[in-house]
Amino acid sequence: KRNRSHFYKVVNGAQEYEFPGVTGILSIIGGDKTQKLMGWAKKEALASVSRELLSYGDKAIIMEPDTVTGIIERAKKKPKELLDAAADIGTRLHDAADRWIKGQEIGELASDLENPFLAFKDWVKSSGINILMGDTAVASIDEKYGGKFDFIFEKGGLLGIGDFKTSSGIQKEYALQVAAYGEASTETFGEEFDLGLIVRFDKLMPIFETKWVKSMYHSFLGFLAAKKLKESLENDVYIEEKGEK
């Protein structure tokens, strides 16, 4: 993991590669998710300023430059702190779900995981699928990327790849992510994965939401397009660093 991005060391016989992760590749996609995130970050930063100013009550204070700078700097950090906390819940829920799938001891859950994990168990009971494997790393040597799916399942004689989410909603790019895991799993295991499933668990209420990937084939094409764009922009061949030629 480097700068919040995951990389995968892939060994194939005597050859060894380092590939970028699926989620890092898909970070090139902005769209509605990015716009909503920017709006949310502004809202939380301003709310932080408001809370701190209101905390003074009717006490008279001198707003010196250092005081104002301190309030603003703390407000800037607030959205990241909240995002990190939310990501931590997601990571710990993934770990608990994976332990359950693998039949391992889960231990006592923190209070903030009780509702999401209850939603997970309710989903398992009502899903109608047969979970075969939990969290596993796979890679595509053909397309040079790696990743970790959350579970493999079987339904109606077909194999599928599933991904757990604790986000506020299910985004379209999640289908690209699952399809990329499916293609890498085909290379890794030699099996075709025709189904893709995204399951979202609410962080506050014991509820879940599921969506199927409409087309694993077309979703994988979308992933490859995002991968090509990210690689193209990283080549730095578009803008001259110094003036005109």
N, C-alpha and C positions, 0 to 999 in steps of 0.2 A: 504494500500500500504506500503510495507516494502522493502527497498533496491531495488527499481525499479520493484518489483514484486507485483502483485495484489493477494489478498486473498478475499474470499467471505464468509460472515456469512450466513449460510443457516438454516432456521427454518422450522422444519417439526413437526407439533403438539407441543408436549412438549419437543421435542429434538432439540438441537442446535448444529451445526457443523461449523468448519472453514475449508474450502477447498482451495487448490491452484487454480490459474487461468489457463485457457487453454494456453495463450501465455507464461506464466512462465514455464509450463510443456514442451512446444515445444522449449524452449530455449536450450534444450539439443542437438538439431539438429544443426550441423555446416554446413558442405558441402560447396558447391560453394558460398553460400551467405557469410559465414564467411571468406573464402579465399579472396573474392572480397573486403570485408569490411576491412580486414587487409591491403591489398594492397592500398586501398584508404586512410586509416589512415596514412600509411607511407608517401604517396605522399603529403598529406595535411600538415603533420608535417614538412617535408623537405621544402615545399613551404613557410611555415611560417618562417623558418630559413632564406631562401633566401631573402624573402621580408624585413626582419628586417636588414640583413646585407647590402642589397642594399640601404636601407633608409639612411645609413650613407653617401652615395655618395662618393665623393673624400676627405671627411673630415678624417683627421688622428685621430685614436683613439687607446687607449691601451687596448688590449683584456686581461683584468685581469680575474682570475678565477670566480669572482662573476658576471662579465659581461657575460661570456660564459654560466655559470649556468643559469642565468636569461633568456637568449635567448632560451636555451634548454627546460627549464621548461615551458615557454610560448608556445613553439612549441608542447610540449606534450599535453597541454590542448586544443589546437586548434581543433583537430578532435572531441572531446567531445562537444565543443561549437557548432560546425556545426551540429552534430547529434542532440543535444538538440533543436537547432533552427528548424531543419527539422521535428522533432517529434512534436514541438509546432504547426507548420503549419498543420500537420496531425490531431492533437487534435482539433484545431479550425475549420478545415474543417468538421470533423465528427460532431461537435456541430452544425454548420450552416446547414449541410445536415439533421441532425436529427430534428432541428427546422422546416425546410421546410416540411419534411415528416409529422410532427405532426400538421402542420398548425399554428405554432407559429410565432410571429414576429421575424425576423432575425436581423433587425437593419442594420446600415451601416457597410459594410465589410471593413476590412483593405486591403490595396492595394495588399499585397502578397496573398490574398485569392480570388481576383477577377477572375483570370484565372481558378484556380481549381474549383471554384463554378460555373462558366460558363460551364465548362466541365460536372459538375454534372447535371446541368439542361438540357444540350444537351443529356446526357445519358438517363435521365428520359423520355424525349420526344421520343427517338428512341428505347427504351428498349423493348417495347411490353409486359411488365409485369405489374401486378397490385400490387403495394406496399401496404401492409396491416398494418404493424407496423414498428416503428422505434426502436432505441437503447433500448434494454431490457436485464436485467440480468436474467440468467437461471442457473440451476444446475442439476447435476446428483448425486443423493444420492447413486445409485448403484455403480458408478465408482469413487465417491468422488472427484469431481472437479466442478468449477463454471466458468462462463464467461459471456460476453455481446456480443450478435450479433448486427449487425448494422441495419438489416431490415429483415422482413419476407415478402415474396411475393407469388403471385399465378400466375401460367402460365399453360394454358391448363388443368385446373382442378386439378393440382398438387401444393402442397405447397413447398416452398423452403426457404432456409436461405441464406442471402447475407452478404458480408463483403466488406467494402471500404478500399482501400489502397492508399497511396501517396508515396510508395517506388519507386525505380528506375525500378523495374520489378515485375512480378508475379512469386513467388517461389512455388515449389511443396508442401512445408509444409503448405501453405495457405489452400490447400484442406483438410489437416488433421484438421486444425483449424475450418473450416466451418463444417466439418462432426461432430466434437466434439460439436459444438453449436447445430447442428441438433439433435444429440442424447439427449442432455440435454433439448432441447426444447420439444422433444417427452415426456420425463418424466414430464416436467413442465406443458405442456398444454394438454397432452393426444392425440396429433395429430402426424401423420407420415409426415416427411419432406423428400421428395424424391429428391429434387433438391438443388444444391449448386452453388452459383454464386459469383465470385470475380470480383470487378470493381476497376480498378486503374486509378487515376486521376493524370495527370502530374502537378508538382508544378509550372512550369514556362509557359507552353503553355496550351491553353484551349482545351486539347485533352484527350480522355479516352481510356481505353483498357479493354475488358471483357474476362473472361474465365470461362467455366462451369466445375464443378467438375465431372469427368468422372464416378466415382462410390462412392457414399456416404458410402456404406457398407465397401468397401476396404480401403477407406480413414480413416474411423473410426478405423479399425483394425490397421492401421499405427499409429494413435494417441495413441491407447492403448499400442502399442509396445514402443513408445517414453516415455509414462508415466511410464511403467514398468522399463525401463532403468534408467530414472531419479530417481525413488524411490529406485532402487537397488543401484545406486551409492551413494545416500544420506545415506544409511544404514551403510556405512563405514565398510564393512565386508571383504574387499579384501586385504588390506595391513597392515602388522604389524607395529606399531609405533616404536618398539624397536628391532633392529637387528634380529638375528636368534633365534628360539625357543630352 
